[in-house]
Amino acid sequence: MDNRYTTDQQQVLADMARGGHSHRQETSALVTPGGGISAWAVVVKSRVDRNVYTVRAVIVDDVGIMPVEIGESMEATNLAESYLAQGTLPSGAYAILLRLGERNVFYAKP
């Protein structure tokens, strides 16, 4: 392990000790060999608030067959819309959802 890495890690720990982990403003996704970021197709069910929607996972089958909804509904944030205004994405829209850290996010333009 090189000295720069050790120094960087010590700096991170010192920053967290002073300000707490809630003040950190970065997110990272760890991808390991054989692993990856979880992603799946979803359908928008309804808007919760601003750019947050209720979505449900779907299985995409053969051409000409409607996707089948599976599992429980979950909340996800649409990154294509502003955080400050009410979202306008219609129910029934399809998107690809990513699980990043503790958040579900997708990108779908209305």
Buried (B, 14 or more C-beta within 10 A) or exposed (E): EEEEEEEEEEEEEEEEEEEEEEEEEEEEEEEEEEEEEEEBBBBBBEBBEBBBBBBBBBEEEEEEEEBEBEEEBBEBBBEBBEEEEEBEBEEEBBBEBBBEEEEBBBEBEE
